[in-house]
Amino acid sequence: MVVCGLDPEAEHVVLVSSVDAGVLAELAPGAAVAQADSGSLAIAAAGVWTGLRRRAQLVAEGLPGTRVVVAVSEPAVTANLTAAHLAARYTYTHAQARSDRITVLASTEVSSHDLLLAAVPARARQSYAARLLDPVHGYDEQHGTDLLHTLNTFLACDGSWNRTAKLLHLHVNTLRYRIGRIAALTGRDLDRFADRVDLYLALRLLPGHAVHR
C-alpha cells in the first residue's frame, strides 16, 4: 500500500467496508477514502475507532435493507500500513461471515488463527471443514446424536474428561465412547495435539459450532 502525505510517526488504521466510499467517509470523518472493487477502504487517524459503532448504527438507519460491514486494523505507523491493510482485509472476511446486518470489527477482536483462516480462499475453508466434520454431522443426523456438540465442548475444556463430562452431564465412560466414535469418523486421534488443532480449526469454520472458552 503506497501512502503519501501522512505523518510517518503518527498511527493510523486501515478500514475495509462493504459500503461505498461516500458512506465510509461519513463513518470515518477526515479519512482518506477510496472505492474498492466491492465496497471501499480508508486510512484514518487511530482515534476514528471512538464512536465508530455508533456512527455505523446511524448510517445503517438511513440505508434500510443494506448490510453495513466495517473492519478496522490495529493502529500502525505509515511504514506498517501494508500489513495493517492485510489485517483489515482478513478481518473483513471474518466479519462478512457473521449474520448481523451491522458489523464493526477490529482485528484486535479476532483471534490470530481466525485471521489466518480468513486468508484462505472460501472454497478451501469449506472443503477443509466438510472433509473433517461432514461424517460427524451425518452420523448425528442418522442416529439422533450430538457428537458435534460433544466435540465442541471437549475442545473448549482443553480435552479435560472430567470437566467435559460434568458440563454435558455424562458419565466419563459415555464421554470416552463418544470421543472414540468421533475419532473413528474423522480419522483423528483426540489424544494428539495436532489432531485436536485440525478439529478445532474445522469447528471454527462451521457456523454455530465455533469453540467458545
Backbone as a printed PyTorch tensor [residue, N CA C, xyz], in Angstrom:
tensor([[[  0.8550,  -1.1920,   0.0000],
         [  0.0000,   0.0000,   0.0000],
         [  0.8890,   1.2400,   0.0000]],

        [[  0.8020,   2.0600,  -1.0430],
         [  1.5850,   3.2890,  -1.1360],
         [  0.7630,   4.4240,  -0.5390]],

        [[  1.3590,   5.1280,   0.4420],
         [  0.6450,   6.1910,   1.1400],
         [  1.4830,   7.4520,   1.1010]],

        [[  0.8850,   8.5510,   0.6800],
         [  1.5890,   9.8250,   0.6100],
         [  0.9040,  10.8350,   1.5180]],

        [[  1.6950,  11.7630,   2.0520],
         [  1.1320,  12.8760,   2.8110],
         [  0.7870,  12.5680,   4.2470]],

        [[  1.1760,  11.4080,   4.7560],
         [  0.8890,  11.0610,   6.1420],
         [  2.1200,  11.2790,   6.9930]],

        [[  1.9050,  11.7010,   8.2160],
         [  2.9870,  11.8210,   9.1810],
         [  3.5520,  10.4180,   9.4240]],

        [[  4.8180,  10.1770,   9.1080],
         [  5.3550,   8.8210,   9.2320],
         [  5.4030,   8.3140,  10.6730]],

        [[  5.3150,   9.2180,  11.6410],
         [  5.3830,   8.8100,  13.0410],
         [  3.9890,   8.6140,  13.6570]],

        [[  2.9680,   9.1570,  13.0080],
         [  1.6150,   9.0720,  13.5660],
         [  0.9990,   7.7110,  13.2740]],

        [[  0.1470,   7.2550,  14.1790],
         [ -0.5190,   5.9770,  13.9790],
         [ -1.8400,   6.1610,  13.2550]],

        [[ -2.0820,   5.2800,  12.3050],
         [ -3.3230,   5.2850,  11.5410],
         [ -3.9060,   3.8720,  11.5280]],

        [[ -5.1610,   3.7880,  11.1510],
         [ -5.7950,   2.4880,  10.9550],
         [ -6.3040,   2.4050,   9.5270]],

        [[ -6.4090,   1.1770,   9.0440],
         [ -6.9960,   0.9190,   7.7200],
         [ -8.3780,   0.3280,   7.9300]],

        [[ -9.3540,   0.8610,   7.2160],
         [-10.7150,   0.3580,   7.2810],
         [-11.0850,  -0.2610,   5.9390]],

        [[-11.7270,  -1.4070,   5.9770],
         [-12.2810,  -2.0450,   4.7810],
         [-13.7640,  -2.2260,   5.0430]],

        [[-14.5920,  -1.7990,   4.0840],
         [-16.0320,  -1.7830,   4.3390],
         [-16.8390,  -2.2480,   3.1390]],

        [[-18.0520,  -2.7060,   3.4330],
         [-18.9710,  -3.1420,   2.3840],
         [-19.6830,  -1.9700,   1.7150]],

        [[-19.6880,  -0.8140,   2.3760],
         [-20.4070,   0.3470,   1.8400],
         [-19.5240,   1.0840,   0.8370]],

        [[-20.1320,   1.9840,   0.0770],
         [-19.3300,   2.7070,  -0.9080],
         [-18.5060,   3.8060,  -0.2300]],

        [[-17.6170,   4.4080,  -1.0130],
         [-16.6620,   5.3610,  -0.4570],
         [-17.3490,   6.5520,   0.2130]],

        [[-18.4410,   7.0250,  -0.3630],
         [-19.1320,   8.1680,   0.2150],
         [-19.6680,   7.8750,   1.6010]],

        [[-20.2180,   6.6820,   1.7840],
         [-20.7480,   6.3090,   3.1000],
         [-19.6090,   6.0770,   4.0890]],

        [[-18.5200,   5.4490,   3.6270],
         [-17.3950,   5.2210,   4.5170],
         [-16.7960,   6.5370,   4.9910]],

        [[-16.8390,   7.5650,   4.1330],
         [-16.3420,   8.8800,   4.5430],
         [-17.1660,   9.4380,   5.7090]],

        [[-18.4550,   9.1110,   5.7560],
         [-19.2880,   9.5070,   6.8880],
         [-18.9080,   8.7400,   8.1530]],

        [[-18.5640,   7.4770,   7.9760],
         [-18.2070,   6.6470,   9.1170],
         [-16.8380,   7.0080,   9.6900]],

        [[-15.9410,   7.4690,   8.8210],
         [-14.5730,   7.7860,   9.2420],
         [-14.2410,   9.2210,   8.8600]],

        [[-14.7450,  10.2010,   9.6100],
         [-14.5070,  11.6130,   9.2820],
         [-13.0120,  11.9280,   9.1940]],

        [[-12.6470,  12.6360,   8.1370],
         [-11.2590,  13.0360,   7.9620],
         [-10.3700,  11.9870,   7.3350]],

        [[-10.9210,  10.8260,   7.0180],
         [-10.1150,   9.7420,   6.4550],
         [ -9.8850,   9.9340,   4.9670]],

        [[ -8.8180,   9.3430,   4.4640],
         [ -8.5880,   9.2510,   3.0280],
         [ -9.3150,   8.0010,   2.5530]],

        [[-10.3160,   8.1780,   1.6930],
         [-11.2130,   7.0860,   1.3150],
         [-11.0860,   6.7890,  -0.1680]],

        [[-11.1560,   5.5300,  -0.5150],
         [-11.0950,   5.1180,  -1.9190],
         [-12.1230,   4.0340,  -2.1740]],

        [[-12.6450,   4.0310,  -3.4050],
         [-13.5690,   2.9780,  -3.8040],
         [-12.7800,   1.7290,  -4.1700]],

        [[-13.2330,   0.5810,  -3.6840],
         [-12.5710,  -0.6870,  -3.9990],
         [-13.4510,  -1.4840,  -4.9520]],

        [[-12.9850,  -2.6590,  -5.3580],
         [-13.7350,  -3.4900,  -6.2910],
         [-15.1340,  -3.7790,  -5.7630]],

        [[-15.2340,  -4.1090,  -4.5010],
         [-16.5420,  -4.3300,  -3.8850],
         [-16.5030,  -3.6860,  -2.5090]],

        [[-17.0400,  -2.4780,  -2.4340],
         [-17.0040,  -1.7430,  -1.1800],
         [-15.9920,  -0.6240,  -1.2380]],

        [[-15.3090,  -0.3820,  -0.1300],
         [-14.3890,   0.7430,  -0.0590],
         [-13.3420,   0.4860,   1.0040]],

        [[-12.3010,   1.3290,   0.9940],
         [-11.2920,   1.2640,   2.0370],
         [-10.8640,   2.6700,   2.3970]],

        [[-10.2810,   2.8110,   3.5810],
         [ -9.8900,   4.1290,   4.0600],
         [ -8.6830,   4.0210,   4.9640]],

        [[ -7.9370,   5.1270,   5.0420],
         [ -6.8730,   5.2770,   6.0270],
         [ -7.2760,   6.4410,   6.9130]],

        [[ -7.3320,   6.2070,   8.1990],
         [ -7.8170,   7.2290,   9.1190],
         [ -6.9290,   7.2920,  10.3570]],

        [[ -7.0220,   8.4030,  11.0660],
         [ -6.3200,   8.5230,  12.3350],
         [ -6.8170,   7.4310,  13.2820]],

        [[ -5.9360,   6.9650,  14.1360],
         [ -6.2760,   5.8520,  15.0220],
         [ -7.5020,   6.1600,  15.8750]],

        [[ -7.7350,   7.4050,  16.1880],
         [ -8.8660,   7.7820,  17.0320],
         [-10.2180,   7.6140,  16.3780]],

        [[-10.2500,   7.2640,  15.0850],
         [-11.5290,   7.1030,  14.3940],
         [-12.3550,   5.9700,  14.9950]],

        [[-11.6830,   5.0510,  15.6880],
         [-12.3900,   3.9220,  16.2970],
         [-13.4240,   4.4000,  17.3150]],

        [[-13.1100,   5.4970,  18.0170],
         [-14.0240,   6.0100,  19.0270],
         [-15.3430,   6.4210,  18.3700]],

        [[-16.4160,   5.8110,  18.7760],
         [-17.7300,   6.1500,  18.2380],
         [-18.0560,   5.5380,  16.9040]],

        [[-17.1740,   4.6850,  16.3710],
         [-17.4050,   4.1210,  15.0380],
         [-18.6520,   3.2520,  15.0000]],

        [[-18.8600,   2.4440,  16.0350],
         [-20.0370,   1.5730,  16.0390],
         [-21.3180,   2.4090,  16.0730]],

        [[-21.3010,   3.4700,  16.8320],
         [-22.4920,   4.3240,  16.8990],
         [-22.7500,   4.9930,  15.5500]],

        [[-21.6830,   5.4650,  14.8930],
         [-21.8680,   6.0850,  13.5740],
         [-22.3810,   5.0620,  12.5630]],

        [[-21.8970,   3.8270,  12.6610],
         [-22.3740,   2.7840,  11.7560],
         [-23.8590,   2.5180,  11.9660]],

        [[-24.2910,   2.5360,  13.2090],
         [-25.7100,   2.3400,  13.5090],
         [-26.5510,   3.4500,  12.8910]],

        [[-26.0990,   4.6920,  13.0250],
         [-26.8410,   5.8290,  12.4780],
         [-26.8860,   5.7770,  10.9520]],

        [[-25.7540,   5.4330,  10.3440],
         [-25.7080,   5.3430,   8.8820],
         [-26.6230,   4.2300,   8.3950]],

        [[-26.6030,   3.0900,   9.0820],
         [-27.4300,   1.9520,   8.6750],
         [-28.9170,   2.2800,   8.7550]],

        [[-29.2920,   3.1350,   9.7050],
         [-30.7000,   3.5190,   9.8200],
         [-31.1740,   4.2660,   8.5740]],

        [[-30.2440,   4.9500,   7.9230],
         [-30.5930,   5.6650,   6.6970],
         [-30.4440,   4.8280,   5.4470]],

        [[-30.0140,   3.5630,   5.6140],
         [-29.8420,   2.6570,   4.4790],
         [-30.5980,   1.3640,   4.7370]],

        [[-31.9180,   1.4430,   4.8230],
         [-32.6950,   0.2380,   5.1290],
         [-32.4450,  -0.8670,   4.1120]],

        [[-32.2520,  -2.0720,   4.6370],
         [-32.0180,  -3.2190,   3.7680],
         [-30.5790,  -3.3850,   3.3230]],

        [[-29.7120,  -2.4300,   3.6890],
         [-28.3020,  -2.5050,   3.2980],
         [-27.4700,  -3.0250,   4.4540]],

        [[-26.6250,  -4.0030,   4.1780],
         [-25.7420,  -4.5200,   5.2140],
         [-24.5240,  -3.6260,   5.3300]],

        [[-24.1530,  -3.2950,   6.5490],
         [-23.0010,  -2.4310,   6.8150],
         [-21.9510,  -3.2450,   7.5670]],

        [[-20.8330,  -3.4980,   6.8980],
         [-19.7330,  -4.2340,   7.4990],
         [-18.4870,  -3.3590,   7.4270]],

        [[-17.8400,  -3.1710,   8.5680],
         [-16.6120,  -2.3770,   8.6160],
         [-15.5700,  -3.1410,   9.4180]],

        [[-14.4030,  -3.3360,   8.8330],
         [-13.2850,  -3.9790,   9.5260],
         [-12.1860,  -2.9510,   9.7150]],

        [[-11.5660,  -2.9860,  10.8740],
         [-10.5620,  -1.9780,  11.2250],
         [ -9.2840,  -2.6680,  11.6790]],

        [[ -8.1550,  -2.2290,  11.1360],
         [ -6.8740,  -2.8030,  11.5200],
         [ -6.4150,  -2.2640,  12.8740]],

        [[ -5.3630,  -2.8610,  13.3980],
         [ -4.6950,  -2.2780,  14.5540],
         [ -4.0120,  -0.9790,  14.1220]],

        [[ -3.8250,  -0.0300,  15.0540],
         [ -3.0790,   1.1860,  14.7140],
         [ -1.6690,   0.8400,  14.2500]],

        [[ -1.2060,   1.5650,  13.2370],
         [  0.1290,   1.3050,  12.6900],
         [  0.7160,   2.5960,  12.1490]],

        [[  2.0400,   2.7090,  12.2230],
         [  2.7070,   3.8470,  11.5900],
         [  2.7200,   3.6130,  10.0880]],

        [[  3.0590,   4.6600,   9.3480],
         [  2.9650,   4.6040,   7.8890],
         [  3.7330,   3.4250,   7.2960]],

        [[  4.9080,   3.1500,   7.8270],
         [  5.7330,   2.0790,   7.2720],
         [  5.0750,   0.7100,   7.4050]],

        [[  4.1230,   0.5810,   8.3230],
         [  3.4840,  -0.7180,   8.5660],
         [  2.0500,  -0.7890,   8.0460]],

        [[  1.6480,   0.1660,   7.2270],
         [  0.2590,   0.1990,   6.7750],
         [ -0.0730,  -0.9260,   5.7880]],

        [[  0.9140,  -1.4280,   5.0810],
         [  0.6390,  -2.5590,   4.1780],
         [  0.1850,  -3.7710,   4.9810]],

        [[  0.8790,  -4.0600,   6.0690],
         [  0.4800,  -5.1720,   6.9360],
         [ -0.8730,  -4.8840,   7.5730]],

        [[ -1.1110,  -3.6190,   7.9380],
         [ -2.3970,  -3.2500,   8.5300],
         [ -3.5290,  -3.4510,   7.5330]],

        [[ -3.2470,  -3.1410,   6.2670],
         [ -4.2520,  -3.3340,   5.2170],
         [ -4.6140,  -4.8150,   5.0800]],

        [[ -3.6190,  -5.6890,   5.0980],
         [ -3.8870,  -7.1260,   5.0160],
         [ -4.7130,  -7.5980,   6.2100]],

        [[ -4.3530,  -7.1060,   7.4060],
         [ -5.1050,  -7.4930,   8.6040],
         [ -6.5480,  -7.0300,   8.5080]],

        [[ -6.7610,  -5.8210,   7.9920],
         [ -8.1290,  -5.3070,   7.8450],
         [ -8.9140,  -6.1380,   6.8320]],

        [[ -8.2550,  -6.5430,   5.7420],
         [ -8.9360,  -7.3640,   4.7300],
         [ -9.3400,  -8.7080,   5.3020]],

        [[ -8.4430,  -9.3380,   6.0570],
         [ -8.7580, -10.6460,   6.6280],
         [ -9.8380, -10.5140,   7.7070]],

        [[ -9.7840,  -9.4260,   8.4630],
         [-10.8200,  -9.1720,   9.4660],
         [-12.1660,  -8.9590,   8.7720]],

        [[-12.1380,  -8.2980,   7.6260],
         [-13.3640,  -8.0690,   6.8600],
         [-13.9670,  -9.3980,   6.3970]],

        [[-13.1210, -10.3050,   5.9120],
         [-13.6060, -11.6250,   5.5160],
         [-14.2640, -12.3240,   6.6900]],

        [[-13.6300, -12.2240,   7.8520],
         [-14.1920, -12.8340,   9.0650],
         [-15.5150, -12.1640,   9.4310]],

        [[-15.5740, -10.8370,   9.3320],
         [-16.7970, -10.1030,   9.6840],
         [-17.9420, -10.4410,   8.7400]],

        [[-17.6270, -10.6390,   7.4730],
         [-18.6640, -10.9610,   6.4930],
         [-19.3700, -12.2810,   6.8120]],

        [[-18.6800, -13.1650,   7.5020],
         [-19.2620, -14.4720,   7.8200],
         [-20.3170, -14.3730,   8.9180]],

        [[-20.3870, -13.2400,   9.5820],
         [-21.3890, -13.0630,  10.6290],
         [-22.7400, -12.7290,   9.9960]],

        [[-23.7900, -12.9250,  10.7540],
         [-25.1350, -12.7480,  10.2040],
         [-25.7500, -11.3890,  10.5230]],

        [[-25.0940, -10.5840,  11.3640],
         [-25.6610,  -9.2870,  11.7370],
         [-25.7000,  -8.3340,  10.5450]],

        [[-26.7250,  -7.5020,  10.5020],
         [-26.7890,  -6.5180,   9.4180],
         [-25.7370,  -5.4360,   9.5890]],

        [[-25.3850,  -5.1340,  10.8340],
         [-24.3580,  -4.1280,  11.1140],
         [-23.2260,  -4.8190,  11.8760]],

        [[-22.0560,  -4.8630,  11.2940],
         [-20.8960,  -5.4820,  11.9360],
         [-19.7160,  -4.5340,  11.8470]],

        [[-19.2100,  -4.1240,  12.9830],
         [-17.9840,  -3.3240,  13.0570],
         [-16.9930,  -4.1390,  13.8820]],

        [[-15.8910,  -4.5190,  13.2750],
         [-14.9820,  -5.4670,  13.9110],
         [-13.5440,  -4.9970,  13.7610]],

        [[-12.8290,  -4.9670,  14.8720],
         [-11.4070,  -4.6300,  14.8520],
         [-10.5780,  -5.9050,  14.7790]],

        [[ -9.4290,  -5.8200,  14.1330],
         [ -8.5780,  -7.0070,  14.0170],
         [ -8.1110,  -7.4790,  15.3870]],

        [[ -8.0560,  -6.5600,  16.3640],
         [ -7.6560,  -6.9460,  17.7180],
         [ -8.7210,  -7.7940,  18.4030]],

        [[ -9.9370,  -7.8090,  17.8670],
         [-11.0230,  -8.5970,  18.4450],
         [-11.1150,  -9.9940,  17.8300]],

        [[-10.2620, -10.2660,  16.8740],
         [-10.3030, -11.5390,  16.1550],
         [ -9.0760, -12.3580,  16.5280]],

        [[ -9.2730, -13.6190,  16.8520],
         [ -8.1560, -14.4990,  17.1950],
         [ -7.1930, -14.6170,  16.0130]],

        [[ -5.9300, -14.8050,  16.3350],
         [ -4.9120, -14.8980,  15.2790],
         [ -5.2250, -16.0190,  14.3020]],

        [[ -5.6990, -17.1630,  14.8130],
         [ -5.9790, -18.2780,  13.8970],
         [ -7.1880, -17.9760,  13.0170]],

        [[ -8.1280, -17.1560,  13.5170],
         [ -9.2650, -16.7810,  12.6740],
         [ -8.8110, -15.8670,  11.5340]],

        [[ -7.8410, -14.9860,  11.8110],
         [ -7.3010, -14.1460,  10.7480],
         [ -6.5760, -15.0010,   9.7110]],

        [[ -5.8550, -16.0140,  10.1770],
         [ -5.1830, -16.9170,   9.2410],
         [ -6.1940, -17.6800,   8.3870]],

        [[ -7.2650, -18.1420,   9.0230],
         [ -8.2980, -18.8530,   8.2700],
         [ -8.9580, -17.9430,   7.2450]],

        [[ -9.1490, -16.6770,   7.6140],
         [ -9.7820, -15.7310,   6.6870],
         [ -8.9170, -15.4880,   5.4580]],

        [[ -7.6040, -15.7230,   5.5980],
         [ -6.7120, -15.5300,   4.4520],
         [ -6.7800, -16.6830,   3.4620]],

        [[ -7.4060, -17.7750,   3.8650],
         [ -7.5440, -18.9440,   2.9920],
         [ -8.7840, -18.7760,   2.1210]],

        [[ -8.7240, -19.1000,   0.8430],
         [ -9.9090, -18.9690,  -0.0230],
         [-11.1190, -19.6970,   0.5520]],

        [[-12.3020, -19.1060,   0.3520],
         [-13.5320, -19.6390,   0.9500],
         [-13.7650, -21.0990,   0.5640]],

        [[-13.5140, -21.4530,  -0.6860],
         [-13.7600, -22.8310,  -1.1230],
         [-12.8540, -23.8060,  -0.3810]],

        [[-11.6190, -23.4010,  -0.1450],
         [-10.6920, -24.2620,   0.5820],
         [-11.1230, -24.4090,   2.0460]],

        [[-11.6090, -23.3120,   2.6490],
         [-12.0840, -23.3840,   4.0310],
         [-13.2740, -24.3300,   4.1360]],

        [[-14.2020, -24.1960,   3.2100],
         [-15.4070, -25.0390,   3.2300],
         [-15.0530, -26.5020,   3.0210]],

        [[-14.1110, -26.7600,   2.1080],
         [-13.6950, -28.1310,   1.8330],
         [-13.0150, -28.7400,   3.0530]],

        [[-12.2020, -27.9530,   3.7290],
         [-11.4870, -28.4390,   4.9150],
         [-12.4720, -28.8280,   6.0130]],

        [[-13.4260, -27.9470,   6.2930],
         [-14.4020, -28.2350,   7.3450],
         [-15.2730, -29.4290,   6.9690]],

        [[-15.6830, -29.4830,   5.7140],
         [-16.5540, -30.5830,   5.2780],
         [-15.8390, -31.9240,   5.3450]],

        [[-14.5850, -31.9450,   4.9360],
         [-13.8420, -33.2130,   4.9160],
         [-13.7280, -33.7940,   6.3210]],

        [[-13.5320, -32.9270,   7.3200],
         [-13.3690, -33.4180,   8.6780],
         [-14.6990, -33.6530,   9.3940]],

        [[-15.6480, -32.7630,   9.1890],
         [-16.8380, -32.7670,  10.0460],
         [-18.1020, -33.3130,   9.4010]],

        [[-18.1440, -33.4210,   8.0780],
         [-19.3480, -33.9700,   7.4510],
         [-19.6650, -35.3890,   7.9420]],

        [[-18.6700, -36.2590,   8.1320],
         [-19.0040, -37.5990,   8.6530],
         [-19.6470, -37.5450,  10.0430]],

        [[-19.1960, -36.6000,  10.8660],
         [-19.7710, -36.4610,  12.2150],
         [-21.1880, -35.9070,  12.1160]],

        [[-21.3610, -34.8930,  11.2740],
         [-22.6880, -34.3010,  11.0910],
         [-23.6630, -35.3450,  10.5450]],

        [[-23.2080, -36.1310,   9.5780],
         [-24.0650, -37.1670,   9.0090],
         [-24.4490, -38.2160,  10.0320]],

        [[-23.5020, -38.5930,  10.8760],
         [-23.7910, -39.5710,  11.9330],
         [-24.8240, -39.0100,  12.9060]],

        [[-24.6620, -37.7330,  13.2820],
         [-25.6320, -37.0960,  14.1830],
         [-27.0400, -37.1200,  13.5970]],

        [[-27.1470, -36.7970,  12.3140],
         [-28.4650, -36.7610,  11.6740],
         [-29.0780, -38.1620,  11.5750]],

        [[-28.2490, -39.1460,  11.3080],
         [-28.7450, -40.5060,  11.1200],
         [-29.1480, -41.1670,  12.4360]],

        [[-28.3990, -40.8540,  13.5060],
         [-28.6110, -41.5550,  14.7670],
         [-29.2210, -40.6920,  15.8680]],

        [[-29.4940, -39.4150,  15.5610],
         [-30.0850, -38.5400,  16.5670],
         [-29.1380, -38.2160,  17.7070]],

        [[-27.8340, -38.2640,  17.4380],
         [-26.8350, -37.9520,  18.4540],
         [-26.4010, -36.4870,  18.3300]],

        [[-25.4840, -36.0800,  19.1920],
         [-24.9950, -34.7030,  19.1650],
         [-23.4790, -34.7120,  19.3460]],

        [[-22.8110, -35.4550,  18.4700],
         [-21.3680, -35.5970,  18.5880],
         [-20.6320, -34.2890,  18.3190]],

        [[-21.1670, -33.4470,  17.4300],
         [-20.5140, -32.1700,  17.1650],
         [-20.4750, -31.3100,  18.4240]],

        [[-21.5730, -31.2990,  19.1550],
         [-21.6090, -30.5300,  20.4000],
         [-20.6440, -31.1370,  21.4250]],

        [[-20.5870, -32.4540,  21.4610],
         [-19.6430, -33.1220,  22.3630],
         [-18.2070, -32.7250,  22.0210]],

        [[-17.8870, -32.7510,  20.7360],
         [-16.5420, -32.3750,  20.2960],
         [-16.2410, -30.9250,  20.6430]],

        [[-17.2060, -30.0530,  20.3960],
         [-17.0500, -28.6380,  20.6870],
         [-16.7470, -28.4260,  22.1720]],

        [[-17.5040, -29.1010,  23.0230],
         [-17.3330, -28.9470,  24.4660],
         [-16.0040, -29.5290,  24.9270]],

        [[-15.6340, -30.6830,  24.3870],
         [-14.3820, -31.3360,  24.7520],
         [-13.1820, -30.4390,  24.4480]],

        [[-13.1880, -29.8160,  23.2710],
         [-12.0860, -28.9310,  22.9010],
         [-12.1020, -27.6500,  23.7240]],

        [[-13.2970, -27.1250,  24.0160],
         [-13.3960, -25.9240,  24.8360],
         [-12.8850, -26.1660,  26.2530]],

        [[-12.9570, -27.4140,  26.6910],
         [-12.4650, -27.8000,  28.0260],
         [-11.0150, -28.2820,  27.9730]],

        [[-10.3320, -27.9890,  26.8620],
         [ -8.9230, -28.3600,  26.7000],
         [ -8.6920, -29.8640,  26.8400]],

        [[ -9.6880, -30.6470,  26.4330],
         [ -9.5310, -32.0890,  26.4740],
         [ -9.6540, -32.6990,  27.8530]],

        [[-10.2020, -31.9500,  28.7950],
         [-10.3840, -32.4890,  30.1510],
         [-11.6180, -33.3920,  30.1790]],

        [[-11.4080, -34.6660,  30.4820],
         [-12.5180, -35.6160,  30.5050],
         [-13.5180, -35.2490,  31.5990]],

        [[-13.0190, -34.9500,  32.7810],
         [-13.9170, -34.6830,  33.9110],
         [-14.7260, -33.4030,  33.7020]],

        [[-14.0760, -32.3380,  33.2430],
         [-14.7980, -31.0730,  33.0150],
         [-15.8360, -31.2370,  31.9220]],

        [[-15.4610, -31.9190,  30.8450],
         [-16.4000, -32.1110,  29.7410],
         [-17.5950, -32.9470,  30.1780]],

        [[-17.3260, -34.0530,  30.8860],
         [-18.4080, -34.9200,  31.3560],
         [-19.3500, -34.1650,  32.2760]],

        [[-18.7980, -33.3110,  33.1320],
         [-19.6220, -32.5380,  34.0530],
         [-20.5150, -31.5600,  33.2960]],

        [[-19.9460, -30.8690,  32.3210],
         [-20.7280, -29.9020,  31.5480],
         [-21.8290, -30.5800,  30.7370]],

        [[-21.5430, -31.7650,  30.2230],
         [-22.5100, -32.4740,  29.3790],
         [-23.4200, -33.4040,  30.1780]],

        [[-23.1840, -33.4680,  31.4950],
         [-23.9800, -34.3380,  32.3770],
         [-23.8940, -35.7970,  31.9140]],

        [[-22.6480, -36.2170,  31.6590],
         [-22.3990, -37.5710,  31.1880],
         [-21.4630, -38.2950,  32.1490]],

        [[-21.5350, -39.6120,  32.1510],
         [-20.5090, -40.4070,  32.8060],
         [-19.2630, -40.3460,  31.9280]],

        [[-18.0980, -40.3650,  32.5450],
         [-16.8530, -40.2670,  31.7870],
         [-16.7380, -41.3920,  30.7620]],

        [[-17.2030, -42.5820,  31.1050],
         [-17.1320, -43.6970,  30.1470],
         [-17.9890, -43.4340,  28.9090]],

        [[-19.1540, -42.8120,  29.1290],
         [-20.0060, -42.4440,  27.9880],
         [-19.3130, -41.4140,  27.1200]],

        [[-18.6620, -40.4490,  27.7710],
         [-17.9110, -39.4430,  27.0190],
         [-16.7850, -40.0880,  26.2130]],

        [[-16.0750, -41.0180,  26.8250],
         [-14.9810, -41.6890,  26.1170],
         [-15.5110, -42.4560,  24.8970]],

        [[-16.6870, -43.0380,  25.0180],
         [-17.2850, -43.7360,  23.8740],
         [-17.5750, -42.7320,  22.7490]],

        [[-18.1410, -41.5760,  23.1250],
         [-18.4600, -40.5690,  22.1010],
         [-17.2020, -40.0500,  21.4090]],

        [[-16.1840, -39.7490,  22.2000],
         [-14.9450, -39.2500,  21.6110],
         [-14.3110, -40.3200,  20.7210]],

        [[-14.4210, -41.5820,  21.1370],
         [-13.9280, -42.6730,  20.3020],
         [-14.6660, -42.7520,  18.9810]],

        [[-15.9680, -42.5130,  19.0280],
         [-16.7680, -42.5280,  17.7990],
         [-16.3490, -41.3670,  16.8910]],

        [[-16.1260, -40.1970,  17.4740],
         [-15.6740, -39.0310,  16.6930],
         [-14.3250, -39.3320,  16.0430]],

        [[-13.4330, -39.9670,  16.7970],
         [-12.1170, -40.3110,  16.2530],
         [-12.2470, -41.2610,  15.0670]],

        [[-13.1480, -42.2260,  15.1900],
         [-13.3410, -43.1840,  14.0970],
         [-13.9210, -42.5030,  12.8580]],

        [[-14.8220, -41.5620,  13.0660],
         [-15.4750, -40.8850,  11.9380],
         [-14.5460, -39.8950,  11.2390]],

        [[-13.6800, -39.2530,  11.9970],
         [-12.8260, -38.2020,  11.4340],
         [-11.4320, -38.6880,  11.0720]],

        [[-11.0480, -39.8400,  11.6130],
         [ -9.6830, -40.2990,  11.3970],
         [ -8.6690, -39.5100,  12.1880]],

        [[ -9.1190, -38.8240,  13.2320],
         [ -8.2360, -38.0230,  14.0740],
         [ -8.2210, -38.5800,  15.4880]],

        [[ -7.0420, -38.6200,  16.0840],
         [ -6.8610, -39.1070,  17.4450],
         [ -6.8730, -37.9100,  18.3820]],

        [[ -7.8960, -37.7960,  19.2130],
         [ -8.0180, -36.6160,  20.0490],
         [ -7.0590, -36.6020,  21.2360]],

        [[ -6.2330, -37.6270,  21.3670],
         [ -5.1450, -37.5780,  22.3390],
         [ -3.9330, -36.8430,  21.7670]],

        [[ -3.9310, -36.6340,  20.4520],
         [ -2.8160, -35.9450,  19.7890],
         [ -3.1420, -34.4690,  19.6070]],

        [[ -2.1960, -33.6110,  20.0060],
         [ -2.4070, -32.1690,  19.9230],
         [ -2.6800, -31.7230,  18.4900]],

        [[ -1.8850, -32.2350,  17.5440],
         [ -2.0400, -31.8180,  16.1470],
         [ -3.4290, -32.1530,  15.6160]],

        [[ -3.9570, -33.3130,  16.0030],
         [ -5.2850, -33.7090,  15.5420],
         [ -6.3690, -32.8540,  16.2010]],

        [[ -6.1500, -32.4960,  17.4590],
         [ -7.0990, -31.5830,  18.1140],
         [ -7.1270, -30.2370,  17.4070]],

        [[ -5.9510, -29.7590,  16.9930],
         [ -5.8900, -28.4830,  16.2720],
         [ -6.6780, -28.5750,  14.9730]],

        [[ -6.5160, -29.6710,  14.2390],
         [ -7.2700, -29.8600,  12.9950],
         [ -8.7680, -29.7190,  13.2320]],

        [[ -9.2650, -30.3920,  14.2620],
         [-10.6980, -30.3720,  14.5420],
         [-11.1360, -29.0250,  15.0960]],

        [[-10.2940, -28.4160,  15.8920],
         [-10.6000, -27.0870,  16.4310],
         [-10.8010, -26.0830,  15.2940]],

        [[ -9.8750, -26.0800,  14.3410],
         [ -9.9750, -25.1440,  13.2240],
         [-11.1970, -25.4580,  12.3620]],

        [[-11.4750, -26.7280,  12.1530],
         [-12.6560, -27.0960,  11.3660],
         [-13.9300, -26.5940,  12.0300]],

        [[-14.0010, -26.7200,  13.3510],
         [-15.1790, -26.2300,  14.0700],
         [-15.3080, -24.7260,  13.9660]],

        [[-14.1810, -24.0190,  13.9380],
         [-14.2320, -22.5660,  13.8000],
         [-14.8760, -22.1640,  12.4720]],

        [[-14.8040, -23.0440,  11.4980],
         [-15.3500, -22.7480,  10.1750],
         [-16.7940, -23.1930,  10.0260]],

        [[-17.3200, -23.8550,  11.0490],
         [-18.6680, -24.4030,  10.9640],
         [-19.6310, -23.4760,  11.6990]],

        [[-20.5730, -22.8120,  10.9980],
         [-21.4830, -21.8760,  11.6490],
         [-22.2290, -22.5330,  12.8040]],

        [[-22.2410, -21.8350,  13.9380],
         [-22.9930, -22.3160,  15.0870],
         [-22.2560, -23.2760,  15.9800]],

        [[-21.0320, -23.6710,  15.5670],
         [-20.2870, -24.6230,  16.3970],
         [-18.8840, -24.1350,  16.7200]],

        [[-18.6380, -22.8220,  16.6010],
         [-17.3140, -22.2960,  16.9360],
         [-17.0110, -22.5490,  18.4050]],

        [[-15.7710, -22.9080,  18.6780],
         [-15.3940, -23.2410,  20.0520],
         [-15.2990, -21.9790,  20.8820]],

        [[-16.0490, -21.9220,  21.9560],
         [-16.0110, -20.7740,  22.8700],
         [-15.4760, -21.2210,  24.2170]],

        [[-14.5100, -20.4960,  24.7140],
         [-13.9220, -20.8350,  26.0010],
         [-14.6040, -20.0260,  27.0990]]])
